[in-house]
Amino acid sequence: MQCFNPQLAYLVVGRFSRPFIQWIWFIGLKTQYYVGLQLSIHMPDLIKLTIKSEANSGEPAQKIISHFIKACLNLDCSVLEPMIDEDQYFEELDKYRFLASLKQQFDWAIARGASNITMRKGKCEMCVIGHITYEFYGSKAKPEFAYIINTNKKGIRDIFLCNESSGYLTD
């Protein structure tokens, strides 16, 4: 058994998005761990989840992307919910956990006074350097949140939060 601190657990799960307290879901253990506790897990117990290939390409992929952007602009997860199949995973989260994490971002933005969300494209400056990001702005000069929609020729590979998009670096 190996011990990890929360920062290392973040690297494994890929989930810290804001300084407020969040839950880390370890798929496979079916257990929630509170951020800040020492974590002991078996590496084989972590399951890397992916999107089914037939559900992430072609027209379904384009619908997911357009509805994802619309959901972010409206701060409304219900726009995206019908577009995602039960067996699709983003950010290594099943449909409902992904939607819950997205709602958490929206709630965070609303709590900070965000309204009239606009989108600009940026670039990731850390994990996937140079990858296009979708930055969503409220009334502030910095984005409220930013996401990477990782695609290839076959379609969507993943949608995940970007904490170091180029818009965060502006003063």
N, C-alpha and C positions, 0 to 999 in steps of 0.2 A: 504494500500500500504506500502511495506517495502522498505527501502533504503539500498543499498549495496555499499561498496567500490569496486574498481576493483579487489583487492585481493580476496575478498569473491565471487565476480562474477566468478573469475577464478575457485574457488572450485565448483561452481554450474555448470559451463560449461566445465571445465577441459581443458583449451586451452593455457595457457601461456607456450611457449616452449623456447624462447630465450629472451634476454634483449631488442631486438629491438621491435619497435611498431608493434602490430598486431591488427587485428579486432576481435571482439568477436561477434559471431552470436548467437542471441537468437532465437531459433526455437519457433515458435508460435506467436511471436510478429512481425516477418518478418521485423525486423529493425536491422541496424548495430549500434553499439555504439563504439566510439573511446576510447581506453584504456586511463584511467586517468580521465574520467568524472564520476561524481556520477551517479549511475544507480538506477532507480526506476522501479520495475517490480512487477507484481503479480506472486507469486509462482505457482499458477495453470496454468499460461500461458506458463510455461516452459514444453515442451513435451519431455519425455525421449524416444529416438528413439532406436529401436533394429533391428537386422538383422532378416529377415524372416527365420524361422527354416528350410524350405526346401532348401534354397539357401546357407546355411552355414554348411552343413554336407556332409560327404562322399567325393566322388571325387571332387565335386566343391570346397569344403573347402581346400583340398590339392592343387588344382590348384591355388587358391587365395593365399595361403601361399607361394608356390614356386614362383609365379609371383611377389608377394610383395617383397620377398627377392631379386629376379632378378632386379626389378625396383630400389631398394635401392642400389644394387651393381653398376648398370649402371647409377644411378642418372637420371632416365628416367621414368616418370609417364605413358607414353604411353604404356609401357609393361603391366601395371596393369589394365588400363582402360577397355579393353574388357572383363576382367574376373569378373568385379563387375557388378551385376545387378542394374538396375535403382532404385530399391526399397531397396537396401542394405545400411546400415548405419554403419560407424565406427567412433569412437570418437564422437558419437552423431551427426555426420555430414552426410548429404546425399552424394551420390557418387561423385558429382562434387566438393562439398566443401571439402570433404576428400582429393580428388586428388589435389585440390589447396593448401591445408595445407601441403601435402606431397611435392609438388613442391616447396613450400616455404622453407622447410627444405633442399631440394636439392640445391636450389639457395643459401641458407645461407652457405652450405658446399662449394659450388663452389667459392663463393666470398671469402672464407677463404683459398682458394688454394687447396681444396681437389681434388684428382684424384686417380685413381687406388684404389678404395674403396675395403676394405676387411671386412669380418664379423667375429665376435667372439661372443660367448654367454657369457652373464653376469648374474647378479642377481639384481633385484630391491632392493634398500636400503631404500625406503621410503613408497610409497603408497600401493604397493602390495609386502610387504617384502618377499624376497626369491623367488619370481616368476622369471622364466627365461626371460631374455631380449635378444634381438638381437641388438648388438652394431656394428655400421658401422664406420670404421676408414679410414681416409685419410692418410696423411703423419705424422700426429701428434700422440703423445702418448695417448691422450684422444680421445674418440669417437666424431665424428662429430654430430651424433645423435643416439638415441637408441629407439627401439620400443618393446612393449610387445604385443605378439599375445596370447590373452586370449582364451583358448580353454577348452572344457570339452569333455566328451565321445560322445556327440552328434555333436560336430564340433566347429566352430569358434564362440565365443561370441562377441569379439571385438578386434580391433587393435588400439593401442594408444601409444602416445609418452611417453617415460620414461625419466624424467629429472634427476633422481638419480640412474642410473644404476651403478653397481660396477666399471665399467671402468672410470667413471668420478672422482672416488676417488683416482686413482693412481697418483703418483707424478713423 
